[in-house]
C-alpha cells in the first residue's frame, strides 16, 4: 500500500517547529497530496491579537479511502508544553523568554463530524508529548478531498489579552481551506 510523507518547518520565537504529514491508501498517488504552511489570519474576538499565526494544511485530492493519516508537530525548545484544550479543540502551549507558542487542531468530536465513517468513540486521535502533538487516524472511509490541519499562534508572554493565542488556534477547518 503506497504511503507518502512530507516535511515542513516553521520558525517560531522559541524554536523551530518541525511538521511531518503522511498518508497511506491503496489508490494513492504522489500528485494527490498537498502539504503546506502558510500565513493565516484567524477570526478573533474584538480586542484579541496575536503576533504571528501559521496554518499547516494536509490535503489529499480526489475521492479516496485513506487507510492512515499521521501529522506530527514538534518544537525544538527546552520549554515543556502544557495542554490547553477546549470543546472542539486539542491544543498545547509553550512559553519561553517572553514568547508563547500555541498549537491546535480539531478534536475527536470535530473530526468525527467531518468524517462520519471515522470510528473515534473512546479512542484518542491526538497524542501529546513534552514538545510535540501527534494526530493519528485510520480507516477514514471513502471521502472527497480529505484535509487536516495544525494552527500555530505566536504571541508575547504574558499576552496583552489573555487567551488570544488559544482563540487563534481554535478556528473552523473551513476557514483554513478558504485562506490556503
Order of alpha helices (4+ residues) and beta strands (2+ residues): beta-beta-beta-beta-beta-beta-beta-beta-alpha-beta-beta-beta-alpha-alpha
